[in-house]
């Protein structure tokens, strides 16, 4: 069987996850932009993306004190468990 990305992982929208964590922590787009040294409009662009590079995700994880990599890993583990 050829390797494939599980639909539940492929379907995870990291921008939505970032937006959700920002809301939970009460962090505005302007505040996150300040923390990661970018423009506020860039934060809105990030929130619209399904995927972002790992360096940017690391910066956001540190700025929000949230492990998004763990979220992705858990989603992958859950998906693999369901597929087996």
DOKOLFI-372166 format. One record per residue: residue number from 1; residue in one letter; x, y, z of N, C-alpha, C, CB in turn. Coordinates in steps of 0.1 Angstrom, whole numbers, plus 2048, in hexadecimal, padded with zeros to 3 digits. Glycine has a CB too. Layout:
! DOKOLFI-372166
atom pos->NUM	code->a	n_xx->X	n_yy->Y	n_zz->Z	ca_xx->X	ca_yy->Y	ca_zz->Z	c_xx->X	c_yy->Y	c_zz->Z	cb_xx->X	cb_yy->Y	cb_zz->Z
...
//
This chain:
! DOKOLFI-372166
atom pos->1	code->x	n_xx->808	n_yy->7F4	n_zz->800	ca_xx->800	ca_yy->800	ca_zz->800	c_xx->809	c_yy->80C	c_zz->800	cb_xx->7F6	cb_yy->800	cb_zz->80C
atom pos->2	code->x	n_xx->807	n_yy->816	n_zz->7F7	ca_xx->80F	ca_yy->822	ca_zz->7F6	c_xx->80D	c_yy->82B	c_zz->802	cb_xx->80D	cb_yy->829	cb_zz->7E9
atom pos->3	code->x	n_xx->817	n_yy->832	n_zz->806	ca_xx->816	ca_yy->83C	ca_zz->811	c_xx->80C	c_yy->847	c_zz->80D	cb_xx->824	cb_yy->841	cb_zz->815
atom pos->4	code->x	n_xx->804	n_yy->84B	n_zz->817	ca_xx->7FB	ca_yy->856	ca_zz->814	c_xx->7FA	c_yy->85E	c_zz->821	cb_xx->7ED	cb_yy->851	cb_zz->80F
atom pos->5	code->x	n_xx->7F6	n_yy->86B	n_zz->81F	ca_xx->7F3	ca_yy->873	ca_zz->82B	c_xx->7E5	c_yy->871	c_zz->830	cb_xx->7F6	cb_yy->883	cb_zz->828
atom pos->6	code->x	n_xx->7E3	n_yy->86D	n_zz->83C	ca_xx->7D6	ca_yy->86B	ca_zz->841	c_xx->7CD	c_yy->877	c_zz->840	cb_xx->7D6	cb_yy->866	cb_zz->850
atom pos->7	code->x	n_xx->7C1	n_yy->876	n_zz->83B	ca_xx->7B8	ca_yy->881	ca_zz->839	c_xx->7B6	c_yy->88A	c_zz->845	cb_xx->7AB	cb_yy->87C	cb_zz->835
atom pos->8	code->x	n_xx->7B6	n_yy->884	n_zz->851	ca_xx->7B4	ca_yy->88D	ca_zz->85D	c_xx->7C0	c_yy->896	c_zz->85F	cb_xx->7B1	cb_yy->884	cb_zz->869
atom pos->9	code->x	n_xx->7CC	n_yy->891	n_zz->85C	ca_xx->7D7	ca_yy->89A	ca_zz->85E	c_xx->7D8	c_yy->8A4	c_zz->852	cb_xx->7E4	cb_yy->891	cb_zz->85E
atom pos->10	code->x	n_xx->7D6	n_yy->89F	n_zz->846	ca_xx->7D7	ca_yy->8A7	ca_zz->83A	c_xx->7CD	c_yy->8B2	c_zz->83B	cb_xx->7D5	cb_yy->89F	cb_zz->82D
atom pos->11	code->x	n_xx->7C1	n_yy->8AF	n_zz->841	ca_xx->7B6	ca_yy->8B8	ca_zz->843	c_xx->7B8	c_yy->8C2	c_zz->84E	cb_xx->7AA	cb_yy->8B1	cb_zz->844
atom pos->12	code->x	n_xx->7C2	n_yy->8C0	n_zz->857	ca_xx->7C4	ca_yy->8C9	ca_zz->862	c_xx->7C9	c_yy->8D7	c_zz->85D	cb_xx->7CF	cb_yy->8C3	cb_zz->86C
atom pos->13	code->x	n_xx->7C2	n_yy->8E1	n_zz->860	ca_xx->7C5	ca_yy->8EE	ca_zz->85B	c_xx->7CC	c_yy->8F6	c_zz->866	cb_xx->7B8	cb_yy->8F6	cb_zz->857
atom pos->14	code->x	n_xx->7D9	n_yy->8F7	n_zz->865	ca_xx->7E1	ca_yy->8FD	ca_zz->870	c_xx->7DE	c_yy->90B	c_zz->872	cb_xx->7F0	cb_yy->8FC	cb_zz->86C
atom pos->15	code->x	n_xx->7DA	n_yy->913	n_zz->868	ca_xx->7D6	ca_yy->920	ca_zz->86A	c_xx->7CA	c_yy->922	c_zz->873	cb_xx->7D3	cb_yy->927	cb_zz->85C
atom pos->16	code->x	n_xx->7C0	n_yy->919	n_zz->871	ca_xx->7B5	ca_yy->919	ca_zz->87A	c_xx->7B8	c_yy->915	c_zz->888	cb_xx->7AA	cb_yy->90F	cb_zz->875
atom pos->17	code->x	n_xx->7C2	n_yy->90C	n_zz->88A	ca_xx->7C7	ca_yy->908	ca_zz->897	c_xx->7CD	c_yy->914	c_zz->89E	cb_xx->7D0	cb_yy->8FC	cb_zz->896
atom pos->18	code->x	n_xx->7D6	n_yy->91B	n_zz->897	ca_xx->7DC	ca_yy->927	ca_zz->89C	c_xx->7D2	c_yy->931	c_zz->8A0	cb_xx->7E6	cb_yy->92D	cb_zz->892
atom pos->19	code->x	n_xx->7C8	n_yy->933	n_zz->898	ca_xx->7BE	ca_yy->93D	ca_zz->89B	c_xx->7B6	c_yy->939	c_zz->8A8	cb_xx->7B4	cb_yy->93E	cb_zz->88F
atom pos->20	code->x	n_xx->7B3	n_yy->92C	n_zz->8A9	ca_xx->7AC	ca_yy->927	ca_zz->8B5	c_xx->7B4	c_yy->929	c_zz->8C2	cb_xx->7A9	cb_yy->918	cb_zz->8B3
atom pos->21	code->x	n_xx->7C1	n_yy->926	n_zz->8C1	ca_xx->7C9	ca_yy->928	ca_zz->8CD	c_xx->7CB	c_yy->936	c_zz->8D0	cb_xx->7D7	cb_yy->921	cb_zz->8CB
atom pos->22	code->x	n_xx->7CC	n_yy->93F	n_zz->8C6	ca_xx->7CD	ca_yy->94D	ca_zz->8C9	c_xx->7C0	c_yy->952	c_zz->8D0	cb_xx->7CE	cb_yy->955	cb_zz->8BC
atom pos->23	code->x	n_xx->7B5	n_yy->94D	n_zz->8CC	ca_xx->7A8	ca_yy->951	ca_zz->8D3	c_xx->7A8	c_yy->94C	c_zz->8E1	cb_xx->79C	cb_yy->94B	cb_zz->8CB
atom pos->24	code->x	n_xx->7AC	n_yy->93F	n_zz->8E3	ca_xx->7AC	ca_yy->939	ca_zz->8F0	c_xx->7B5	c_yy->941	c_zz->8FA	cb_xx->7B0	cb_yy->92B	cb_zz->8F0
atom pos->25	code->x	n_xx->7C0	n_yy->946	n_zz->8F5	ca_xx->7CA	ca_yy->94D	ca_zz->8FD	c_xx->7C8	c_yy->95C	c_zz->8FD	cb_xx->7D8	cb_yy->94A	cb_zz->8F8
atom pos->26	code->x	n_xx->7BE	n_yy->961	n_zz->8F5	ca_xx->7BB	ca_yy->96F	ca_zz->8F5	c_xx->7C6	c_yy->977	c_zz->8EE	cb_xx->7B9	cb_yy->974	cb_zz->903
atom pos->27	code->x	n_xx->7CD	n_yy->972	n_zz->8E4	ca_xx->7D7	ca_yy->978	ca_zz->8DD	c_xx->7D2	c_yy->97D	c_zz->8D0	cb_xx->7E4	cb_yy->96F	cb_zz->8DB
atom pos->28	code->x	n_xx->7D3	n_yy->98A	n_zz->8CD	ca_xx->7CE	ca_yy->990	ca_zz->8C1	c_xx->7D9	c_yy->98E	c_zz->8B6	cb_xx->7CC	cb_yy->99F	cb_zz->8C3
atom pos->29	code->x	n_xx->7D4	n_yy->990	n_zz->8AA	ca_xx->7DE	ca_yy->98F	ca_zz->89E	c_xx->7E9	c_yy->999	c_zz->8A0	cb_xx->7D6	cb_yy->991	cb_zz->891
atom pos->30	code->x	n_xx->7E6	n_yy->9A5	n_zz->8A4	ca_xx->7F0	ca_yy->9AF	ca_zz->8A6	c_xx->7FA	c_yy->9AB	c_zz->8B0	cb_xx->7EA	cb_yy->9BD	cb_zz->8AB
atom pos->31	code->x	n_xx->7F6	n_yy->9A5	n_zz->8BB	ca_xx->7FF	ca_yy->9A0	ca_zz->8C6	c_xx->807	c_yy->995	c_zz->8C1	cb_xx->7F7	cb_yy->99C	cb_zz->8D2
atom pos->32	code->x	n_xx->802	n_yy->98B	n_zz->8BA	ca_xx->80A	ca_yy->980	ca_zz->8B5	c_xx->814	c_yy->986	c_zz->8AB	cb_xx->801	cb_yy->976	cb_zz->8AE
atom pos->33	code->x	n_xx->810	n_yy->98F	n_zz->8A2	ca_xx->819	ca_yy->995	ca_zz->899	c_xx->825	c_yy->99C	c_zz->8A0	cb_xx->812	cb_yy->9A0	cb_zz->890
atom pos->34	code->x	n_xx->822	n_yy->9A3	n_zz->8AB	ca_xx->82C	ca_yy->9A9	ca_zz->8B2	c_xx->836	c_yy->99E	c_zz->8B8	cb_xx->826	cb_yy->9B2	cb_zz->8BE
atom pos->35	code->x	n_xx->830	n_yy->994	n_zz->8BD	ca_xx->839	ca_yy->989	ca_zz->8C3	c_xx->842	c_yy->982	c_zz->8B9	cb_xx->830	cb_yy->97F	cb_zz->8CA
atom pos->36	code->x	n_xx->83D	n_yy->980	n_zz->8AD	ca_xx->845	ca_yy->979	ca_zz->8A3	c_xx->84C	c_yy->983	c_zz->899	cb_xx->83D	cb_yy->96F	cb_zz->89C
atom pos->37	code->x	n_xx->84A	n_yy->990	n_zz->89C	ca_xx->851	ca_yy->99A	ca_zz->894	c_xx->84D	c_yy->99A	c_zz->885	cb_xx->860	cb_yy->998	cb_zz->894
atom pos->38	code->x	n_xx->840	n_yy->99B	n_zz->883	ca_xx->83B	ca_yy->99C	ca_zz->875	c_xx->82F	c_yy->9A6	c_zz->875	cb_xx->837	cb_yy->98E	cb_zz->870
atom pos->39	code->x	n_xx->829	n_yy->9A8	n_zz->86A	ca_xx->81E	ca_yy->9B1	ca_zz->868	c_xx->811	c_yy->9A9	c_zz->86C	cb_xx->81D	cb_yy->9B6	cb_zz->85A
atom pos->40	code->x	n_xx->807	n_yy->9B0	n_zz->871	ca_xx->7FA	ca_yy->9AB	ca_zz->875	c_xx->7F4	c_yy->9A4	c_zz->869	cb_xx->7F1	cb_yy->9B5	cb_zz->87B
atom pos->41	code->x	n_xx->7F5	n_yy->9A9	n_zz->85D	ca_xx->7EE	ca_yy->9A3	ca_zz->852	c_xx->7F4	c_yy->996	c_zz->84F	cb_xx->7F0	cb_yy->9AD	cb_zz->845
atom pos->42	code->x	n_xx->801	n_yy->994	n_zz->852	ca_xx->807	ca_yy->987	ca_zz->850	c_xx->801	c_yy->97C	c_zz->859	cb_xx->817	cb_yy->988	cb_zz->853
atom pos->43	code->x	n_xx->7FD	n_yy->980	n_zz->865	ca_xx->7F6	ca_yy->977	ca_zz->86E	c_xx->7E9	c_yy->972	c_zz->868	cb_xx->7F3	cb_yy->97D	cb_zz->87C
atom pos->44	code->x	n_xx->7E1	n_yy->97B	n_zz->861	ca_xx->7D5	ca_yy->977	ca_zz->85B	c_xx->7D8	c_yy->96D	c_zz->84F	cb_xx->7CD	cb_yy->983	cb_zz->856
atom pos->45	code->x	n_xx->7E3	n_yy->970	n_zz->848	ca_xx->7E6	ca_yy->966	ca_zz->83D	c_xx->7EA	c_yy->959	c_zz->843	cb_xx->7F2	cb_yy->96C	cb_zz->835
atom pos->46	code->x	n_xx->7F1	n_yy->958	n_zz->84E	ca_xx->7F5	ca_yy->94C	ca_zz->854	c_xx->7E8	c_yy->944	c_zz->858	cb_xx->7FE	cb_yy->94E	cb_zz->861
atom pos->47	code->x	n_xx->7DE	n_yy->94B	n_zz->85E	ca_xx->7D2	ca_yy->945	ca_zz->863	c_xx->7CA	c_yy->93F	c_zz->857	cb_xx->7C9	cb_yy->94F	cb_zz->86A
atom pos->48	code->x	n_xx->7CC	n_yy->944	n_zz->84B	ca_xx->7C5	ca_yy->93F	ca_zz->83F	c_xx->7CC	c_yy->933	c_zz->839	cb_xx->7C4	cb_yy->94A	cb_zz->835
atom pos->49	code->x	n_xx->7D8	n_yy->92F	n_zz->83D	ca_xx->7E0	ca_yy->924	ca_zz->837	c_xx->7DD	c_yy->917	c_zz->83E	cb_xx->7EE	cb_yy->927	cb_zz->838
atom pos->50	code->x	n_xx->7DC	n_yy->90D	n_zz->836	ca_xx->7DB	ca_yy->8FF	ca_zz->83B	c_xx->7E8	c_yy->8FA	c_zz->841	cb_xx->7D6	cb_yy->8F5	cb_zz->830
atom pos->51	code->x	n_xx->7F3	n_yy->8FF	n_zz->83B	ca_xx->800	ca_yy->8FA	ca_zz->840	c_xx->80A	c_yy->906	c_zz->83F	cb_xx->805	cb_yy->8EE	cb_zz->837
atom pos->52	code->x	n_xx->814	n_yy->905	n_zz->849	ca_xx->81E	ca_yy->90F	ca_zz->849	c_xx->82C	c_yy->908	c_zz->84C	cb_xx->81B	cb_yy->91A	cb_zz->854
atom pos->53	code->x	n_xx->837	n_yy->90F	n_zz->849	ca_xx->844	ca_yy->909	ca_zz->84B	c_xx->847	c_yy->907	c_zz->85A	cb_xx->84F	cb_yy->911	cb_zz->844
atom pos->54	code->x	n_xx->84F	n_yy->8FE	n_zz->85D	ca_xx->852	ca_yy->8FB	ca_zz->86B	c_xx->859	c_yy->906	c_zz->873	cb_xx->85A	cb_yy->8EE	cb_zz->86C
atom pos->55	code->x	n_xx->861	n_yy->90E	n_zz->86D	ca_xx->868	ca_yy->919	ca_zz->874	c_xx->85D	c_yy->923	c_zz->879	cb_xx->872	cb_yy->920	cb_zz->86B
atom pos->56	code->x	n_xx->854	n_yy->926	n_zz->870	ca_xx->849	ca_yy->930	ca_zz->874	c_xx->840	c_yy->929	c_zz->87E	cb_xx->841	cb_yy->934	cb_zz->867
atom pos->57	code->x	n_xx->83D	n_yy->91D	n_zz->87D	ca_xx->835	ca_yy->916	ca_zz->887	c_xx->83C	c_yy->916	c_zz->895	cb_xx->831	cb_yy->908	cb_zz->883
atom pos->58	code->x	n_xx->849	n_yy->914	n_zz->895	ca_xx->851	ca_yy->914	ca_zz->8A1	c_xx->850	c_yy->922	c_zz->8A8	cb_xx->860	cb_yy->911	cb_zz->89E
atom pos->59	code->x	n_xx->851	n_yy->92D	n_zz->8A0	ca_xx->851	ca_yy->93A	ca_zz->8A5	c_xx->843	c_yy->93D	c_zz->8AB	cb_xx->854	cb_yy->945	cb_zz->89A
atom pos->60	code->x	n_xx->838	n_yy->938	n_zz->8A4	ca_xx->82B	ca_yy->93A	ca_zz->8A9	c_xx->828	c_yy->932	c_zz->8B6	cb_xx->820	cb_yy->937	cb_zz->89E
atom pos->61	code->x	n_xx->82D	n_yy->926	n_zz->8B6	ca_xx->82C	ca_yy->91D	ca_zz->8C2	c_xx->832	c_yy->924	c_zz->8CE	cb_xx->833	cb_yy->910	cb_zz->8BF
atom pos->62	code->x	n_xx->83E	n_yy->92A	n_zz->8CC	ca_xx->845	ca_yy->930	ca_zz->8D7	c_xx->83D	c_yy->93D	c_zz->8DB	cb_xx->853	cb_yy->934	cb_zz->8D4
atom pos->63	code->x	n_xx->839	n_yy->944	n_zz->8D2	ca_xx->832	ca_yy->951	ca_zz->8D5	c_xx->824	c_yy->94F	c_zz->8DC	cb_xx->82F	cb_yy->959	cb_zz->8C8
atom pos->64	code->x	n_xx->81E	n_yy->943	n_zz->8D9	ca_xx->811	ca_yy->941	ca_zz->8DF	c_xx->812	c_yy->936	c_zz->8EA	cb_xx->807	cb_yy->93B	cb_zz->8D4
atom pos->65	code->x	n_xx->81E	n_yy->932	n_zz->8ED	ca_xx->820	ca_yy->928	ca_zz->8F7	c_xx->817	c_yy->91C	c_zz->8F5	cb_xx->81E	cb_yy->92E	cb_zz->905
atom pos->66	code->x	n_xx->817	n_yy->917	n_zz->8E9	ca_xx->80F	ca_yy->90B	ca_zz->8E5	c_xx->816	c_yy->903	c_zz->8DB	cb_xx->801	cb_yy->910	cb_zz->8DF
atom pos->67	code->x	n_xx->816	n_yy->8F6	n_zz->8DE	ca_xx->81D	ca_yy->8EC	ca_zz->8D5	c_xx->815	c_yy->8E7	c_zz->8CA	cb_xx->822	cb_yy->8E0	cb_zz->8DE
atom pos->68	code->x	n_xx->815	n_yy->8EF	n_zz->8BE	ca_xx->80D	ca_yy->8EB	ca_zz->8B3	c_xx->813	c_yy->8DE	c_zz->8AC	cb_xx->80D	cb_yy->8F6	cb_zz->8A8
atom pos->69	code->x	n_xx->81F	n_yy->8DB	n_zz->8AE	ca_xx->825	ca_yy->8CF	ca_zz->8A9	c_xx->81F	c_yy->8C3	c_zz->8B0	cb_xx->835	cb_yy->8CF	cb_zz->8AB
atom pos->70	code->x	n_xx->81C	n_yy->8C4	n_zz->8BD	ca_xx->816	ca_yy->8B9	ca_zz->8C5	c_xx->808	c_yy->8B7	c_zz->8BF	cb_xx->816	cb_yy->8BD	cb_zz->8D4
atom pos->71	code->x	n_xx->801	n_yy->8C2	n_zz->8BC	ca_xx->7F3	ca_yy->8C1	ca_zz->8B6	c_xx->7F4	c_yy->8B9	c_zz->8A9	cb_xx->7ED	cb_yy->8CF	cb_zz->8B4
atom pos->72	code->x	n_xx->7FE	n_yy->8BC	n_zz->8A1	ca_xx->7FF	ca_yy->8B5	ca_zz->894	c_xx->802	c_yy->8A7	c_zz->896	cb_xx->809	cb_yy->8BC	cb_zz->88B
atom pos->73	code->x	n_xx->80B	n_yy->8A4	n_zz->8A0	ca_xx->80F	ca_yy->896	ca_zz->8A3	c_xx->804	c_yy->88E	c_zz->8A8	cb_xx->81B	cb_yy->896	cb_zz->8AD
atom pos->74	code->x	n_xx->7FC	n_yy->894	n_zz->8B1	ca_xx->7F0	ca_yy->88D	ca_zz->8B7	c_xx->7E6	c_yy->88A	c_zz->8AC	cb_xx->7EA	cb_yy->896	cb_zz->8C2
atom pos->75	code->x	n_xx->7E4	n_yy->894	n_zz->8A3	ca_xx->7DB	ca_yy->892	ca_zz->898	c_xx->7DF	c_yy->886	c_zz->88F	cb_xx->7D9	cb_yy->89F	cb_zz->890
atom pos->76	code->x	n_xx->7EC	n_yy->886	n_zz->88D	ca_xx->7F2	ca_yy->87B	ca_zz->885	c_xx->7F0	c_yy->86D	c_zz->88C	cb_xx->801	cb_yy->87D	cb_zz->881
atom pos->77	code->x	n_xx->7F3	n_yy->86D	n_zz->899	ca_xx->7F2	ca_yy->861	ca_zz->8A0	c_xx->7E4	c_yy->85C	c_zz->8A1	cb_xx->7F7	cb_yy->863	cb_zz->8AF
atom pos->78	code->x	n_xx->7DA	n_yy->865	n_zz->8A3	ca_xx->7CC	ca_yy->861	ca_zz->8A3	c_xx->7C8	c_yy->85C	c_zz->895	cb_xx->7C3	cb_yy->86E	cb_zz->8A6
atom pos->79	code->x	n_xx->7CD	n_yy->862	n_zz->88B	ca_xx->7C9	ca_yy->85E	ca_zz->87D	c_xx->7CF	c_yy->850	c_zz->87A	cb_xx->7CE	cb_yy->868	cb_zz->873
atom pos->80	code->x	n_xx->7DB	n_yy->84E	n_zz->87E	ca_xx->7E1	ca_yy->840	ca_zz->87C	c_xx->7DA	c_yy->836	c_zz->884	cb_xx->7F0	cb_yy->841	cb_zz->87F
atom pos->81	code->x	n_xx->7D6	n_yy->839	n_zz->890	ca_xx->7CF	ca_yy->82F	ca_zz->898	c_xx->7C2	c_yy->82B	c_zz->892	cb_xx->7CC	cb_yy->835	cb_zz->8A6
atom pos->82	code->x	n_xx->7BB	n_yy->835	n_zz->88C	ca_xx->7AE	ca_yy->832	ca_zz->886	c_xx->7B0	c_yy->82A	c_zz->879	cb_xx->7A7	cb_yy->83F	cb_zz->882
atom pos->83	code->x	n_xx->7BB	n_yy->82C	n_zz->872	ca_xx->7BD	ca_yy->826	ca_zz->865	c_xx->7C1	c_yy->817	c_zz->867	cb_xx->7C8	cb_yy->82D	cb_zz->85D
atom pos->84	code->x	n_xx->7C6	n_yy->814	n_zz->873	ca_xx->7CB	ca_yy->806	ca_zz->875	c_xx->7C0	c_yy->7FD	c_zz->87C	cb_xx->7D7	cb_yy->806	cb_zz->87E
//
